[in-house]
Amino acid sequence: MNKIEYNRQRILKLIERLEELYPEAHCTLSFKNTFELLICTQLSAQSTDARVNIVTPALFKRFPRPQDFAEADVEEIEKLIAPVGIYKNKARNIKNCSIMLCEKYAGEVPDTMEALVALPGTGRKTANLVLGEAFGKPAYIVDTHTGRLCRRIGLTESDDPVKIEQDLRKVFPPEKDTGGISLGLCHRFVHHGRVCCKARNPLCQSCGIRDLCDWNNT
């Protein structure tokens, strides 16, 4: 059995096991529509979902539509999002992203990876989350937790989020990914990384997937 086939069988077991361990795992950003999800995810870069959820109610009350952000003064956006960090870059990206949405997509968020990553402030992590949460498409959200777990488990040897995503797609191809399976797996990776497979002092003895992990078995 080659490495890809071995990992293909292992990831199916991981999906089942993690669903049992964390049935309620989900996106922890608060949003009401696809546009809000896009902006929330941009804001979450180098911040926490909890902090983003604090600032977005006032932000979206003031600017509920892409058109409102497109016409806004950057300085006003900055003031509303300052607690999330690197707010000057984020404010500029949000305004420019909104301008592009209005000019190119009539204010609607596009549903392809190519179109999403072309939006200012939108990388593959943000695009994957939007594709999975809003459009139900295959989506691998590779943050620090997902990357760490994938390396420890043995699903990848890379530190590069794009390469990790590619490795995951090899072992669990999009045609088999229905009903948000990959999105749910990534949410559960994140949750498991926070509560058990920590960067320092991972709780291997109490880990519910330790028998499927290379790191634990070396």
Backbone bond lengths (Angstrom), bond angles and torsions (degrees), N, CA, C in turn:
res aa  C-N    CA-C-N  psi(-1)  N-CA   C-N-CA  omega(-1)  CA-C   N-CA-C  phi
1 M - - - 1.471 - - 1.535 109.49 -
2 N 1.345 116.93 127.30 1.455 119.40 179.54 1.536 111.13 -79.09
3 K 1.339 114.69 170.54 1.466 120.44 -174.46 1.526 112.04 -61.25
4 I 1.330 117.59 -42.09 1.463 120.47 -178.21 1.523 110.52 -64.41
5 E 1.321 117.39 -44.13 1.460 120.18 -179.68 1.530 110.56 -66.16
6 Y 1.332 115.99 -39.83 1.466 119.50 177.26 1.526 110.68 -60.23
7 N 1.325 116.33 -46.55 1.467 120.00 179.59 1.521 112.12 -68.70
8 R 1.324 117.44 -29.84 1.459 120.58 176.65 1.524 110.20 -62.72
9 Q 1.318 116.00 -43.53 1.462 119.34 178.19 1.531 110.88 -69.09
10 R 1.323 115.22 -37.72 1.459 119.41 -179.35 1.521 111.57 -67.92
11 I 1.320 118.27 -39.34 1.469 119.32 -177.30 1.520 111.54 -68.42
12 L 1.338 116.75 -30.29 1.467 119.48 175.30 1.529 110.33 -64.72
13 K 1.330 116.63 -38.36 1.458 120.45 176.54 1.527 110.63 -68.88
14 L 1.338 116.20 -38.50 1.469 119.89 177.85 1.519 111.62 -62.62
15 I 1.317 116.38 -43.23 1.471 120.50 179.46 1.523 110.00 -57.43
16 E 1.337 115.62 -48.02 1.465 120.36 -178.79 1.526 111.90 -65.21
17 R 1.325 116.58 -44.97 1.464 120.70 -176.45 1.528 111.06 -66.52
18 L 1.333 116.69 -45.14 1.460 119.85 -178.08 1.527 111.81 -68.49
19 E 1.325 117.30 -31.27 1.467 120.00 174.27 1.521 110.58 -62.66
20 E 1.327 116.32 -38.13 1.463 120.48 177.85 1.528 111.13 -68.56
21 L 1.332 116.11 -40.33 1.462 120.44 -177.54 1.521 112.72 -72.84
22 Y 1.350 116.53 -39.82 1.471 120.97 -174.40 1.531 110.85 -132.54
23 P 1.327 116.54 67.86 1.480 118.66 -176.81 1.518 114.16 -64.27
24 E 1.325 117.31 -23.10 1.466 120.69 -175.63 1.527 112.64 -100.16
25 A 1.321 118.80 6.06 1.472 120.50 -178.48 1.528 110.00 -60.35
26 H 1.323 116.14 135.12 1.462 120.60 -176.35 1.529 109.39 -158.50
27 C 1.316 115.26 174.50 1.463 120.52 174.79 1.526 108.85 -66.50
28 T 1.318 117.29 129.69 1.460 120.77 -175.90 1.530 113.29 -96.27
29 L 1.315 117.56 4.22 1.458 120.63 172.34 1.526 109.53 -78.10
30 S 1.326 116.72 143.03 1.469 121.40 177.57 1.521 109.49 -97.37
31 F 1.336 116.82 123.94 1.459 120.94 -179.18 1.521 109.41 -153.20
32 K 1.332 115.80 156.98 1.461 121.52 -178.30 1.522 112.76 -110.67
33 N 1.323 117.83 -17.56 1.454 120.68 -178.39 1.526 109.35 -155.74
34 T 1.321 115.74 176.47 1.457 120.45 -174.79 1.523 112.29 -63.77
35 F 1.314 117.22 -38.74 1.466 119.71 179.49 1.523 110.74 -64.16
36 E 1.325 117.18 -44.19 1.457 119.70 178.10 1.529 110.70 -61.48
37 L 1.329 117.49 -39.70 1.461 120.84 177.39 1.527 110.75 -60.03
38 L 1.317 116.82 -44.44 1.459 121.22 178.79 1.522 111.25 -58.46
39 I 1.323 117.16 -47.74 1.464 121.07 -178.43 1.528 110.63 -68.37
40 C 1.328 117.23 -42.54 1.465 120.23 178.72 1.524 111.08 -58.82
41 T 1.322 116.88 -41.05 1.456 120.28 -177.87 1.519 110.87 -69.88
42 Q 1.324 117.12 -37.66 1.465 119.53 173.68 1.533 110.73 -60.84
43 L 1.309 116.68 -41.81 1.459 120.80 -178.79 1.531 112.37 -67.80
44 S 1.334 117.04 -26.40 1.467 120.40 -174.86 1.525 113.51 -75.18
45 A 1.329 117.68 -10.82 1.467 120.23 178.40 1.527 109.95 -59.16
46 Q 1.329 116.44 126.32 1.464 123.36 -179.13 1.527 111.91 54.96
47 S 1.321 115.65 32.45 1.456 121.80 175.35 1.528 107.01 -144.21
48 T 1.316 116.72 -171.44 1.463 120.51 177.52 1.525 109.68 -115.83
49 D 1.323 115.62 154.34 1.458 119.44 177.51 1.526 110.61 -61.26
50 A 1.322 116.80 -37.36 1.463 120.19 -179.63 1.529 111.11 -61.31
51 R 1.326 117.05 -41.88 1.466 120.06 179.43 1.523 110.76 -68.85
52 V 1.332 116.57 -39.93 1.469 120.13 177.52 1.524 110.05 -60.61
53 N 1.325 116.86 -42.39 1.467 120.59 -178.49 1.526 112.80 -65.15
54 I 1.321 116.54 -20.11 1.470 120.32 177.23 1.529 111.06 -74.55
55 V 1.346 116.36 -39.27 1.465 119.05 -173.15 1.531 113.48 -89.88
56 T 1.324 118.26 -23.72 1.472 118.40 -171.29 1.535 115.62 -71.64
57 P 1.338 121.40 -30.35 1.476 117.48 177.63 1.525 112.90 -55.97
58 A 1.327 117.44 -47.21 1.466 120.17 179.30 1.528 110.74 -69.28
59 L 1.335 116.46 -36.23 1.467 120.48 -179.71 1.522 111.02 -62.58
60 F 1.321 116.95 -48.17 1.466 119.69 -177.01 1.529 112.89 -78.14
61 K 1.315 116.89 -19.93 1.461 119.08 172.47 1.522 109.62 -69.50
62 R 1.333 115.76 -39.54 1.469 120.23 179.44 1.520 111.77 -76.30
63 F 1.325 116.66 -38.62 1.468 121.80 -178.03 1.534 109.65 -129.92
64 P 1.326 117.92 82.92 1.466 119.58 -174.31 1.529 115.12 -77.65
65 R 1.337 118.73 -18.92 1.476 121.32 -174.40 1.528 110.67 -128.23
66 P 1.319 116.24 159.68 1.458 118.83 174.41 1.528 112.46 -54.73
67 Q 1.322 116.06 -37.68 1.459 120.03 -179.96 1.528 111.46 -60.42
68 D 1.327 116.95 -35.76 1.470 121.07 -179.56 1.526 110.69 -69.12
69 F 1.326 116.74 -42.12 1.469 120.21 176.84 1.527 110.77 -65.76
70 A 1.328 116.21 -39.16 1.465 120.22 -177.80 1.525 111.57 -62.34
71 E 1.318 116.75 -31.96 1.464 121.51 -178.22 1.528 112.91 -94.14
72 A 1.316 117.51 -3.76 1.467 121.31 -173.50 1.520 112.11 -78.52
73 D 1.314 115.57 157.93 1.460 121.84 169.52 1.530 108.10 -77.87
74 V 1.308 116.46 132.44 1.461 120.53 -179.33 1.524 110.87 -57.36
75 E 1.327 116.46 -36.78 1.464 120.37 -177.62 1.529 111.40 -62.04
76 E 1.327 117.19 -35.10 1.464 119.60 179.42 1.527 110.55 -70.83
77 I 1.323 116.51 -38.77 1.469 119.76 175.52 1.525 109.66 -62.42
78 E 1.331 116.45 -43.13 1.464 121.11 179.58 1.520 111.82 -55.94
79 K 1.318 117.14 -45.12 1.457 120.89 -178.04 1.523 111.55 -62.25
80 L 1.319 116.49 -37.36 1.462 120.38 -176.74 1.520 112.90 -76.33
81 I 1.334 117.39 -25.59 1.468 119.33 -176.38 1.536 112.96 -110.52
82 A 1.328 117.40 6.58 1.462 121.10 -175.20 1.536 114.07 -52.30
83 P 1.340 120.27 -37.24 1.470 119.45 -177.57 1.525 114.95 -64.08
84 V 1.323 119.04 -16.38 1.474 119.41 -175.80 1.525 112.94 -85.03
85 G 1.335 117.87 -8.61 1.453 119.74 179.20 1.517 113.08 87.05
86 I 1.342 115.90 158.88 1.472 125.18 -172.87 1.534 110.75 33.03
87 Y 1.319 113.97 45.62 1.458 120.59 -170.38 1.526 113.72 -71.88
88 K 1.338 117.67 -26.52 1.466 118.50 -179.58 1.528 110.62 -66.37
89 N 1.322 117.20 -46.10 1.466 120.19 177.32 1.523 111.03 -64.14
90 K 1.335 115.94 -42.31 1.462 119.81 -178.77 1.531 111.15 -64.34
91 A 1.323 117.51 -41.24 1.470 120.85 179.70 1.522 110.78 -62.45
92 R 1.324 115.87 -44.14 1.465 119.78 178.97 1.536 111.07 -64.16
93 N 1.332 116.45 -42.18 1.460 119.67 179.23 1.531 111.92 -65.21
94 I 1.332 116.31 -41.01 1.465 120.08 179.85 1.523 110.90 -61.95
95 K 1.323 116.42 -43.93 1.463 119.48 178.82 1.528 110.80 -64.03
96 N 1.332 117.46 -47.49 1.467 120.59 -178.80 1.525 111.93 -67.05
97 C 1.338 116.18 -36.09 1.461 120.35 175.46 1.529 110.42 -61.77
98 S 1.322 115.70 -44.16 1.472 120.39 -179.69 1.523 111.27 -65.18
99 I 1.321 117.00 -38.99 1.466 120.60 176.70 1.523 110.16 -60.47
100 M 1.341 116.71 -44.86 1.460 120.15 179.78 1.527 111.74 -64.96
101 L 1.327 116.54 -40.18 1.473 119.49 178.12 1.532 110.52 -61.08
102 C 1.322 115.84 -41.08 1.470 119.30 -179.34 1.525 111.73 -69.75
103 E 1.318 116.78 -42.66 1.461 120.61 -175.27 1.528 112.97 -76.33
104 K 1.340 116.71 -34.16 1.460 119.85 -172.20 1.520 113.75 -106.26
105 Y 1.345 116.95 -26.71 1.469 118.97 -173.14 1.530 112.84 -128.56
106 A 1.320 117.29 19.55 1.471 122.47 177.98 1.527 111.79 54.81
107 G 1.338 116.43 33.97 1.451 120.27 177.09 1.510 115.29 83.41
108 E 1.322 117.52 2.81 1.462 121.61 179.81 1.526 110.62 -99.78
109 V 1.319 116.87 150.05 1.459 121.95 178.00 1.527 108.92 -83.20
110 P 1.330 119.21 126.14 1.463 121.01 -179.52 1.530 111.71 -69.65
111 D 1.334 115.26 162.86 1.467 119.22 -173.16 1.526 113.50 -118.67
112 T 1.343 116.95 29.55 1.462 120.25 175.14 1.519 109.52 -126.73
113 M 1.317 115.34 151.49 1.464 120.24 178.48 1.520 110.60 -59.87
114 E 1.326 116.72 -45.40 1.459 120.82 -177.26 1.527 111.44 -58.04
115 A 1.330 116.75 -45.12 1.460 120.09 -178.61 1.525 111.54 -71.01
116 L 1.304 117.37 -38.46 1.460 120.16 -177.42 1.525 112.22 -67.15
117 V 1.331 117.77 -46.14 1.464 119.24 -177.42 1.526 111.95 -69.98
118 A 1.331 117.78 -12.42 1.463 120.98 175.45 1.535 111.56 -80.71
119 L 1.337 116.92 -13.22 1.461 120.67 178.81 1.529 109.92 -76.60
120 P 1.325 118.50 136.52 1.470 120.48 177.71 1.529 111.82 -53.85
121 G 1.332 116.09 134.41 1.455 121.19 177.07 1.508 115.22 80.11
122 T 1.334 117.51 8.28 1.461 121.12 -174.89 1.523 111.13 -117.27
123 G 1.322 116.53 106.42 1.453 121.80 174.97 1.514 110.85 -95.48
124 R 1.322 116.58 -173.23 1.461 120.61 -177.05 1.528 112.38 -65.99
125 K 1.339 116.72 -35.30 1.467 118.92 178.70 1.528 110.73 -61.07
126 T 1.325 116.17 -48.80 1.469 120.67 177.59 1.515 110.92 -61.61
127 A 1.334 116.50 -45.99 1.465 120.60 -178.40 1.524 111.28 -61.55
128 N 1.324 117.17 -42.59 1.462 120.29 179.43 1.520 111.66 -62.59
129 L 1.327 116.50 -41.73 1.461 118.93 179.69 1.526 110.98 -63.59
130 V 1.319 116.83 -43.58 1.468 120.53 178.84 1.530 110.37 -64.07
131 L 1.317 117.44 -44.35 1.460 120.66 -179.85 1.522 111.47 -61.68
132 G 1.327 116.50 -40.64 1.461 120.07 -178.68 1.511 113.08 -75.74
133 E 1.329 117.21 -50.64 1.462 121.53 -175.52 1.519 112.85 -71.23
134 A 1.335 116.57 -44.60 1.465 120.20 -172.72 1.522 113.49 -89.67
135 F 1.339 116.17 -33.20 1.463 118.98 -172.28 1.529 113.95 -117.12
136 G 1.330 117.44 -1.26 1.451 120.83 176.54 1.515 114.96 65.93
137 K 1.323 116.70 27.29 1.457 120.79 -178.94 1.532 110.41 -96.41
138 P 1.344 117.38 158.36 1.467 119.84 176.21 1.526 110.76 -53.20
139 A 1.333 116.41 133.56 1.461 119.71 -172.91 1.517 110.66 -152.95
140 Y 1.322 116.07 123.44 1.458 121.64 175.15 1.523 108.90 -113.35
141 I 1.320 116.53 109.15 1.453 122.85 -177.35 1.525 107.46 -95.46
142 V 1.300 116.25 104.55 1.469 120.72 -174.31 1.525 109.72 -99.96
143 D 1.329 115.15 95.82 1.463 119.92 172.86 1.529 108.02 -102.65
144 T 1.325 117.36 -168.89 1.463 119.88 -176.59 1.529 111.82 -64.10
145 H 1.338 117.00 -35.92 1.466 120.03 179.51 1.528 111.01 -67.73
146 T 1.326 116.26 -49.15 1.463 120.12 -179.44 1.526 110.78 -60.90
147 G 1.317 116.58 -43.79 1.459 119.87 179.11 1.520 111.80 -60.87
148 R 1.322 116.49 -45.03 1.471 120.85 -179.17 1.531 110.69 -62.95
149 L 1.322 117.34 -46.35 1.460 120.44 -179.84 1.523 111.81 -63.36
150 C 1.331 116.57 -42.86 1.467 119.53 -178.48 1.527 111.46 -63.45
151 R 1.326 116.99 -37.34 1.468 119.71 177.27 1.525 110.74 -69.48
152 R 1.310 117.50 -44.82 1.458 120.47 -178.09 1.530 111.27 -66.65
153 I 1.311 116.26 -43.11 1.463 119.81 -179.75 1.516 110.85 -65.01
154 G 1.335 116.62 -36.76 1.458 121.16 -179.12 1.507 113.85 110.93
155 L 1.343 116.72 17.75 1.457 121.16 179.72 1.522 112.27 -83.61
156 T 1.325 116.69 -14.76 1.457 121.70 178.39 1.527 108.51 -157.18
157 E 1.326 115.79 161.75 1.457 121.30 172.81 1.526 110.76 -115.43
158 S 1.317 116.81 4.54 1.459 121.53 -171.07 1.520 112.99 -96.56
159 D 1.339 114.76 153.49 1.463 122.01 170.15 1.530 111.54 -99.38
160 D 1.311 116.88 -6.19 1.459 122.36 -176.23 1.533 109.76 -86.74
161 P 1.343 118.40 119.17 1.464 120.72 -178.20 1.531 113.94 -54.83
162 V 1.329 117.26 -38.35 1.474 119.76 179.79 1.523 110.50 -65.89
163 K 1.324 117.21 -42.75 1.463 120.84 178.77 1.528 110.64 -66.56
164 I 1.323 117.63 -38.30 1.466 120.80 177.27 1.527 109.73 -61.93
165 E 1.326 115.92 -45.01 1.469 119.93 177.36 1.526 110.13 -58.22
166 Q 1.309 117.90 -44.95 1.467 121.72 179.23 1.527 111.24 -61.41
167 D 1.328 116.49 -41.86 1.464 120.06 179.10 1.527 111.20 -63.65
168 L 1.330 116.93 -39.75 1.459 120.38 178.19 1.527 111.28 -65.83
169 R 1.317 116.63 -39.84 1.464 120.03 179.69 1.536 111.73 -67.40
170 K 1.326 116.91 -27.67 1.466 119.92 176.95 1.522 111.50 -67.25
171 V 1.340 115.67 -41.31 1.465 118.55 -176.39 1.526 112.25 -86.61
172 F 1.337 116.81 -20.40 1.460 119.63 176.96 1.522 108.15 -135.83
173 P 1.332 117.39 80.58 1.461 122.11 -171.86 1.528 113.05 -64.30
174 P 1.342 116.88 154.12 1.465 121.86 -175.86 1.524 114.38 -56.37
175 E 1.341 117.98 -33.85 1.462 119.27 -177.53 1.528 112.78 -65.70
176 K 1.333 117.08 -20.30 1.460 120.78 176.86 1.524 111.91 -95.57
177 D 1.316 115.79 -6.37 1.462 121.49 -172.59 1.524 109.87 -94.35
178 T 1.316 116.51 85.42 1.466 121.29 179.70 1.524 109.58 -114.73
179 G 1.320 115.11 154.39 1.458 119.44 176.62 1.511 115.58 67.33
180 G 1.326 116.84 26.09 1.460 120.00 175.43 1.514 114.70 72.46
181 I 1.344 117.08 28.45 1.471 119.97 -177.02 1.525 111.21 -63.05
182 S 1.331 117.39 -48.20 1.466 119.33 -177.71 1.527 111.07 -64.75
183 L 1.327 117.10 -39.36 1.462 120.51 178.75 1.525 110.25 -61.80
184 G 1.338 116.32 -46.19 1.462 120.61 178.67 1.514 111.81 -62.21
185 L 1.344 116.96 -39.37 1.454 120.75 178.39 1.525 110.62 -60.99
186 C 1.326 117.03 -44.09 1.467 120.40 -179.14 1.524 111.74 -66.76
187 H 1.331 117.47 -39.76 1.468 119.16 175.90 1.527 110.53 -60.71
188 R 1.328 116.13 -37.59 1.472 120.11 -178.95 1.522 111.24 -75.38
189 F 1.330 117.51 -33.96 1.461 119.90 172.01 1.533 110.19 -57.59
190 V 1.317 116.19 -46.68 1.463 121.06 -179.26 1.528 110.24 -60.91
191 H 1.321 116.06 -46.63 1.462 119.64 -178.81 1.523 110.84 -63.55
192 H 1.320 116.81 -43.45 1.463 120.68 179.78 1.531 110.61 -64.89
193 G 1.327 116.21 -37.38 1.455 120.06 177.66 1.513 112.50 -64.62
194 R 1.311 117.02 -33.80 1.467 120.81 -179.12 1.522 112.09 -75.51
195 V 1.337 116.82 -40.01 1.466 119.27 -171.85 1.520 114.01 -98.79
196 C 1.345 118.23 -19.28 1.457 119.24 -174.11 1.526 113.42 -135.42
197 C 1.331 117.45 -59.87 1.463 121.33 -175.16 1.527 109.74 -87.01
198 K 1.322 114.97 66.12 1.455 121.63 -174.79 1.528 111.16 -74.80
199 A 1.324 115.48 158.32 1.462 119.67 -178.96 1.526 110.75 -60.29
200 R 1.318 115.98 -42.42 1.459 121.70 176.07 1.526 109.23 -113.23
201 N 1.286 116.58 138.76 1.462 122.35 177.68 1.533 113.13 54.49
202 P 1.330 117.86 58.03 1.468 119.69 176.58 1.531 110.93 -62.70
203 L 1.317 116.01 146.12 1.469 121.40 -175.04 1.527 110.10 -90.42
204 C 1.312 115.82 65.31 1.466 121.05 -173.17 1.529 112.64 -61.05
205 Q 1.323 118.09 -37.03 1.464 120.06 -175.27 1.522 112.55 -67.20
206 S 1.324 117.13 -24.45 1.458 120.22 178.98 1.523 112.45 -107.38
207 C 1.338 116.88 11.36 1.459 121.65 -175.74 1.523 110.78 -77.56
208 G 1.316 115.71 130.38 1.462 120.67 -178.35 1.514 114.76 -78.81
209 I 1.334 117.81 -6.11 1.475 120.01 178.09 1.526 111.06 -122.74
210 R 1.315 117.29 20.04 1.462 120.06 -174.04 1.529 112.75 -62.51
211 D 1.333 117.94 -29.14 1.465 119.83 179.39 1.527 112.65 -72.15
212 L 1.339 116.34 -12.53 1.465 121.22 -179.97 1.526 111.98 -104.88
213 C 1.325 116.24 8.87 1.468 121.48 -171.19 1.529 111.37 -111.91
214 D 1.318 117.36 125.32 1.462 121.67 177.14 1.519 111.59 -64.28
215 W 1.325 116.75 -41.43 1.457 121.73 -175.81 1.514 111.63 -60.49
216 N 1.328 117.07 -41.23 1.459 122.22 -179.68 1.525 111.59 -71.20
217 N 1.340 115.77 -24.49 1.459 119.26 -173.67 1.515 113.87 -103.86
218 T 1.346 116.41 14.13 1.476 119.08 178.05 1.516 110.13 -96.82
